[in-house]
Amino acid sequence: MKDHAIQGFGMDTITLAGPLKAKLKAMVDAGFTQVMLKANDIVGHPDGIEAAVAEVKASGLRGTGFQVLRDFEGLSGHLHDYKIDIAKAMLQMCAALDCKVLLACSSTSAHATQDLDHIARDLRKLAMLAVPYGIRIAYEGLSWGRTINEFTTAWDVVCRADCPNLGMGIDSYHIFAAKTALDEIDYLDPSKIFLVQLADFMWQETRTFEERMNTARTFRVFPGEGVHSEQLVDLVLRLDKLGYRGDYSFEVFNDDYVNLPLPVVAARARKSALWLSEDVLRRSTPLPNDMRLKQR
């Protein structure tokens, strides 16, 4: 069921339960054409990485990106060397899946320096490692990151690193959790936004880093299902006005959704994509020869 109305929107494999092949089928059946792939869905395949890669390619879904490299930057000595090895392995998997974006999240490690220039140097090194693969690094500020916990500071270090294939990963959850002012979006360079991940949650605020982390990992919901819909609309419209024309991925960790049938969850994602595409962004209708059944 190819659907032009939700082109540009994709799901994340972390949202669905079950084997990789079933997850991919549920996305395709719901009309999606792209998927954000999580590493453990690939390495955890019972028949190995090669079989997982083959299933992704056979599905016809384009890889929005590959995630996630954690706690990479700001380390030194043997810890830095260790993370360099991890990064190389992640890049190899990303390339095997034909994904053009690797997501890297800001460090939470107490062993990492808080010096922004050091962080920028490490991110530049990561970006250089990605060059031979034709991969871009999307750097995302986790709302519980030790030093970088807002996209504004993430943008600062991306600018300091000044590397063509290093850019931003924007995540609505972390923006709302950290209560970062949305007008700061207007200062970003749209060509340096490599990925936008969208999700909401069911309460107005997260008072501590621990609460932010627990909510992020267990109870995100799709756009339009939470209590921050107004802010989410504002965010998406600001990005669109800024000139962002890249991918939107639904980054929804939810303990309830992984206990529901895959088609039920995929239908919720489809409803969210239709709302954003038709009601918020007001994108053009499908071509006459591509009829679809609109589901609400």
C-alpha positions in Angstrom: 0.0 0.0 0.0 2.1 2.9 -1.3 1.0 6.2 0.2 2.3 9.5 -1.0 0.7 11.2 1.9 3.1 9.7 4.4 6.3 9.9 2.2 9.0 11.4 4.4 7.7 9.7 7.6 9.0 6.4 8.9 8.8 4.2 11.9 11.6 2.9 14.2 12.0 -0.8 14.8 12.2 -0.2 18.6 8.5 0.5 18.6 7.4 -2.9 17.5 7.6 -6.4 19.1 8.6 -9.6 17.4 11.2 -10.6 14.8 12.7 -8.1 12.3 10.9 -9.5 9.3 7.5 -9.1 11.0 8.3 -5.6 12.0 9.3 -4.6 8.4 6.1 -6.2 7.0 3.9 -4.3 9.4 5.5 -1.0 8.3 5.1 -1.8 4.6 1.5 -2.9 5.1 0.8 0.4 6.9 2.1 2.3 3.9 5.5 3.4 5.1 8.5 3.4 2.8 11.4 3.9 5.3 12.6 2.5 8.6 14.9 3.6 11.3 17.0 0.6 12.2 18.2 -0.2 15.7 21.4 -2.2 16.1 20.1 -5.0 18.2 17.4 -5.8 15.7 20.3 -6.5 13.3 22.8 -8.3 15.5 20.1 -10.2 17.4 18.7 -11.9 14.2 18.7 -15.6 14.8 20.3 -16.3 11.4 23.0 -13.6 11.7 23.7 -10.1 10.5 23.8 -11.1 6.8 20.3 -12.5 7.0 19.1 -9.4 8.8 20.6 -7.2 6.1 18.9 -9.3 3.4 15.5 -9.0 5.1 15.8 -5.2 5.2 16.7 -5.0 1.6 14.0 -7.5 0.5 11.4 -5.4 2.4 11.9 -2.5 0.0 12.1 -0.1 2.9 14.8 2.6 2.7 16.9 2.9 5.8 16.2 6.3 7.4 19.3 5.8 9.6 21.0 3.4 12.0 21.2 3.8 15.7 22.7 4.3 18.1 26.3 5.2 19.1 26.4 6.2 22.7 28.9 7.8 25.0 31.5 8.3 22.3 32.8 11.8 22.8 35.0 13.3 25.5 36.9 10.3 26.5 40.7 9.7 26.6 43.3 7.0 26.7 42.0 3.4 26.6 38.4 4.5 26.8 38.7 6.6 23.7 40.4 3.8 21.8 37.7 1.4 22.9 34.9 3.7 21.6 36.8 4.2 18.3 36.6 0.5 17.8 32.9 0.4 18.6 32.3 3.3 16.2 34.1 1.5 13.4 31.9 -1.6 13.8 28.7 0.5 13.9 29.7 2.3 10.7 30.4 -1.0 9.0 26.9 -2.3 9.9 25.3 1.1 8.9 27.0 0.8 5.5 26.0 -2.8 5.0 22.3 -1.7 5.5 22.8 1.1 2.9 21.9 3.6 5.6 23.3 7.0 5.0 23.0 8.4 8.6 24.4 7.1 11.9 22.8 8.5 15.0 25.2 9.4 17.8 23.8 10.5 21.2 25.5 12.9 23.6 27.5 11.3 26.3 26.2 10.5 29.8 29.5 9.2 31.0 31.1 10.7 34.2 34.4 9.7 32.7 34.0 12.2 29.8 35.4 15.7 29.8 33.0 18.6 29.7 35.3 20.6 27.5 33.4 21.5 24.4 36.4 21.8 22.1 37.5 18.3 23.1 34.0 17.0 22.4 34.1 18.8 19.0 37.4 17.2 18.1 36.1 13.7 18.9 33.0 14.3 16.8 35.1 15.5 13.9 37.2 12.3 14.2 33.9 10.3 14.1 32.8 12.1 11.1 36.1 11.5 9.3 35.8 7.8 10.1 32.4 7.9 8.3 33.6 9.6 5.2 34.8 6.4 3.3 31.4 4.9 3.8 29.5 8.0 2.5 27.7 8.2 5.9 26.6 11.3 7.7 26.7 11.6 11.5 23.6 13.0 13.2 24.6 14.2 16.7 21.7 14.4 19.1 21.6 16.0 22.6 20.1 13.6 25.1 18.0 15.5 27.6 19.9 13.6 30.4 23.3 14.1 28.7 26.1 15.1 31.2 27.3 18.1 29.2 25.2 18.2 26.1 21.5 17.9 27.0 19.9 20.5 24.7 20.0 20.8 21.0 21.4 24.3 21.3 24.6 23.0 22.9 24.7 20.2 20.4 24.6 22.7 17.6 27.4 24.6 19.3 29.8 21.6 19.2 28.7 20.7 15.7 29.7 24.2 14.5 33.0 23.9 16.4 33.7 20.6 14.7 33.0 22.1 11.3 32.8 18.9 9.3 30.6 18.6 6.2 29.2 15.1 7.1 28.6 16.0 10.8 25.2 17.5 11.6 22.2 17.5 13.9 19.8 14.9 15.0 16.7 16.7 16.4 14.4 14.7 18.8 11.2 16.3 19.9 11.0 14.3 23.1 14.3 15.7 24.3 13.3 19.2 23.4 10.1 19.0 25.3 11.6 17.2 28.3 14.4 19.8 28.6 12.0 22.6 27.9 14.3 24.2 25.3 12.8 27.3 23.7 11.5 26.4 20.2 12.5 29.7 18.8 16.1 28.4 19.0 15.2 26.2 16.0 15.3 29.3 13.9 19.0 29.7 14.3 19.9 26.3 12.9 21.2 25.7 9.3 18.6 23.3 7.7 21.4 21.7 5.6 23.0 20.6 8.8 19.9 18.8 10.2 20.4 15.2 9.1 17.5 13.6 11.0 14.3 14.6 12.9 12.8 12.1 15.3 9.3 12.8 16.6 7.5 11.5 19.7 5.4 12.9 22.5 4.6 11.8 26.1 1.7 11.9 28.5 2.7 14.4 31.2 3.7 18.0 31.0 7.2 17.8 32.5 10.0 15.5 33.6 11.5 17.0 36.7 14.7 15.0 36.9 17.2 13.4 34.5 16.1 10.0 35.8 12.5 10.7 35.1 13.4 12.0 31.6 15.3 8.8 30.9 12.6 6.4 32.2 9.9 8.2 30.3 12.0 8.2 27.1 12.7 4.5 27.3 9.2 3.3 28.3 6.4 5.7 27.6 6.8 7.8 24.6 3.7 8.0 22.3 3.2 9.0 18.6 2.8 12.6 17.6 -0.8 13.6 18.3 -1.3 11.2 21.1 0.4 13.1 24.0 0.0 16.4 25.8 2.5 18.4 23.8 0.7 18.4 20.4 0.7 22.2 20.2 4.5 22.4 20.8 5.0 19.5 18.3 3.1 21.3 15.6 5.1 24.5 16.3 8.4 22.5 16.0 7.4 20.8 12.7 6.2 24.0 11.2 9.4 25.9 12.3 11.5 23.2 10.7 9.5 23.3 7.5 9.7 27.1 7.4 13.4 26.9 8.0 13.8 24.8 4.9 14.2 21.3 6.3 13.0 18.7 3.7 14.6 15.6 5.2 13.2 12.6 6.9 10.9 12.4 10.0 11.2 9.2 12.0 8.8 8.2 14.9 11.2 7.5 17.8 8.6 5.8 20.1 9.7 3.6 22.9 6.6 2.3 24.6 6.2 -0.7 26.9 2.5 -1.0 26.0 3.0 -0.9 22.3 5.4 -3.9 22.4 2.6 -5.9 23.9 0.1 -5.1 21.1 -0.2 -6.7 17.7 2.1 -5.2 15.2 -0.6 -4.0 12.7 -2.4 -2.1 15.6 0.7 -0.2 16.5 1.6 0.5 12.8 -1.9 1.8 12.2 -1.4 4.3 15.1 1.9 5.4 13.4 0.1 5.8 10.1 -2.6 7.9 11.7 0.1 10.2 13.2 1.9 10.5 9.8 -1.4 11.4 8.1 -2.1 14.1 10.7 1.3 15.6 10.3 1.3 15.4 6.5 -2.2 16.5 5.7 -3.3 18.6 8.7 -0.1 20.2 9.9 2.2 20.4 6.9 -0.7 20.3 4.4 1.3 18.5 1.8 -0.1 17.8 -1.6 -2.6 15.0 -2.2 -1.5 11.7 -3.9 -1.3 11.4 -7.7 -4.6 10.3 -9.3 -3.2 6.8 -10.2 -2.1 6.2 -6.6 -5.4 5.8 -4.8 -5.5 4.9 -1.1 -7.9 4.2 1.7 -7.6 6.9 4.2 -7.6 5.5 7.7 -8.6 7.5 10.8 
